[in-house]
Amino acid sequence: MKNTQNLKDMPEQTSIHYPSSKNYIEQLSIDCVIFGYHEKQLKVLAPKLNFKGDFWAVPGGFVYQNEDIDIAANRILQERTGISEIYLDQFYVFGKAGRNNIEFMDKLIALNPERLSENGLYKKEYDWFTRRFVSIGYYALVDINKVIPQKTELDESILWYNIKDLPEMIIDHNEIVNKALAALRFNLDEKLIAFNLLPETFTMKEVQELYEAIFDKPFARNNFQKKILDLNVLERLEKKFTGAANKAPFLYRIRKESVML
């Protein structure tokens, strides 16, 4: 699905330093795995928290009491990518009984006592953060060239990482990425979603390179091309000029009525 709602129409975004004072649903969060594709590599957008220590996470947030779950996910994604038209899919609910932030929060406080003292992190907030949390996982597919990664006041940076070289992330966020990748692979052909990671026009070779990056394995060229063309969702355009007209590949684009957005 694509989100066309503007931020001005959404609930006002406020600091998550003191979430217990906000109108959030308690013990429920959303974690978003944002996939991009660049230079034949599948990428994941991940912020690094602006604290002493190495703390990376997938982008996430909380849900307002009067907010639909999908609207909340779209809001979080729009705030992090700067774009509003995003392919978004809910793929898993992380709800083990022992899932909480206690180990992460204790380590964060131990490394940052001057910032997270009693004056900086009240017991009420510590208790709020360290309860059991159920998290709804979404993955998003974006044209990486259109994204302008957005930091929050809690971030040191927000960067694209090769999925094979992801840093060690907080809590179970590496597991969240792995499950998102498995869901992406499972849904790739049935929902015709791979093309959301490509620019508007592309060559068949570029489609194959994308599939090989997602599945982390090579495909036989002739068999792959036949498989993609048999989907009957591509429109063939003029040839792409490469300097050698007799070898120029055709450009394609997805038929808008064919792809799930």
N, C-alpha and C positions, 0 to 999 in steps of 0.2 A: 504494500500500500504506500501511497505517497501522502505526505502531509502538506496541506496548502494553507494551514492556519498561521497567521502572523503572530509574532511574539506579543504585539500590543493587545491581542485578543486573549492572551493567556494570563493565568494568575501571576501577580507581580513576583519576580525572582528576588529572593532575599538571601542573606548570608546563612550558611548552614553551620556557622559556629555554635549557634544556640537553637538547635532544631526543636527542642522541647517546648519552646515558646511559639512555634509556628503551628499552623493548622494542618500538620502532616498526619497521615495514618501511621500510628506507631508500629514499630517492628516490621515494616514493609519497605523495601527499597527496589530500585530498578538499576540493573547493570547492563550497559550497552557495549557490545563489541562492534567497533566501526571498522569495516574492511575497506581498503583501497588497493589499487594496483598500479605499480610504477616500475619501469625498467625490468620487466619480466619477473617481478617479485610481488607476492601477496603481502600487503602491509596491514598493520593494526595501529590505530591511533591510541596513544596512552599518555596520560599526564604523570609527571613526577611531582610528588608533594613537596612543598616549600618548607621543609623541616630538616634538621640534621638527621643523617641516615639516608639510606636508599629505599624510598617507598614509592613504588609505581602501582598504578591501578588502572582498571578500565573505567571509562567515564560512567558516572552514575548519579543518582539523586533519589529524592523522596517524592511521595505522591500526596497532593493536597486532598483533604477530606471530600471536597466537592468536585474532584477531577477524575475523569476516566483514565484508566491505566494506559491505553494507547496514546491518549493526548499527553499524558505525563512523559512517556517515552519520546514522543515527537518533540516536546518542549526541550528535554535534556539534549537530544541530538542536535536540534537547531541551535541551541546555545553553544554547543561545542564545535560545530562545523561551519556556522555562518550561512548555511543554505537551508532552504525550506522544503525542497522537493527531494525526499529521501526514501529509498526502498527500505522498509523496516519489517522485520518478522520476529514474532515471539517464538522462542525455541525451547525454553526449559524453565522450570521453577526450582530454585535451590533452597531446600527447606529441611535439611537435616536438623534433628533436635539439638545437636551441639553446635550449630553454626552461629558464631557470634564474633565480636571484635575484641574480645578481652586481651588476647595475646598481642594483637597489633597495637591496641591502645596503650597497654602497659609498656611496650617497647618504645613507642612514640614519646610517651611522657618521660621515660628514663633517659632518653637521648636529648630531650628538649625541656628540661625542668624550668628554665627561665621563662619559657613561653607558655608552658602548660602547668603552671603552678595553681594554687587555689584561686589566685586572682584571674588566671587566664582560662581555667577549665573548671567550672563548678562541679561539685559532686553530682548534682542533678543531671548535668550534661554527660558526665562519665557514665552514669547509670543508664541514661537514654541510649548512648552509643553501644554499650556493652551487653545489652539484652540480646536474646536470640533474635536474629533477623531472617525473615524469608525474603528472598530476592527473585524478582522476575527477570529472566534473561531475554534480551533482544539482540539481534544482529542487524547491522545496517550495511548496505552496499552503496558506495559513493564514487563518483568520478573525482579522483584525487586532485585533478587540476582545478576543480571548482571549489575545493574546500579551503577555508582560511581557519586553521585551528585556533580555538579560543581558550585562553587561560582563565581560570577563576582566581580569586584572591588567595586561594589555598595552594596554587600550583607554582612550582618553580619553572616548569616547562610543560609543553604538550607537543609530542613529536610522533612521526610515523616510524614504526619499527618493523623490520622484516619478521614475518611470523616465525621463521626458524631461529631468530636471534632475540626473542623477547626477554627482557629482564625478569628476574624473579619478582613477582607481584604480591601484594598483600592478600591476606586471608586465603580465599580459594579462587582468586581471579585468573590464575593460569589455567585452572580446570575449566573456568567459564569460557575462556578463549578456545580451549580444545573442544568443548561441547558445541560451541558456535561453529567451529570449522567443520565438525562432523555433520551438523545440521545443514550447513551450506552445501557440502558435497552431496548429501542425500537429496536435497531439493533442487539441485542445479538444473537438471534437464526438465523435470516435471513442471517446475514453475517458470522456466526460461529466464532465470534471474541473472545469469552471468554477465549479460550485456549491460547491466547497470554499472559495472566496473570499467567499462570502456567508454571512450569518447563517442560522439554521435555517429561517426563513420569509422570504419576499420577494415582491415584486410583479413582474409581467412587465416593467414599465418598468425596474425595478432590474436585471433580467437583461440587458436590452438595453443599458443604460448600462455595465454591466460588459464586455460584448462590445465595445462601442465603445471603451472604454478600452484593452482588450487589443490590438485591431486598429488603433487610432488612426484610425478612420474611422466615419462614420455608417452606419446601416442603416435601410432603409424599414420603418416600424413594422408594417404588416400582414404583409409578407413574413417579417419576423423572427419575429413572434409565431406564425405558422403553422409555421415551421421548428422552433421550440422545442417547440411542442405536438405536432408530428408525431414527435418523439423518443419520446413516450409514456413519459416517466420522471418527470413531475411529478404531484403530488397537489394538487388545488385545495381550498382551505380557505374559511373565511368571508371576507367583505369587510373591507378595512382601513378603519377609521373615519378620515375626514379632515375631518368637519364638514359635508360635503355628501353625504348618504347616496346620492343618485341617481348620484353620480359616483365613489363609492368603488370602488377597484380590488380585485380578488380577490387574496388571498394564496395563495402556493404553497409547497410544500416538495418536496424530492427524495424519491422512493421509495428507501428505504435499500437495497433489493435491486438497484436499478438503477445506482447510482453506484459507480465504482471508488474504493476507499479505500486 
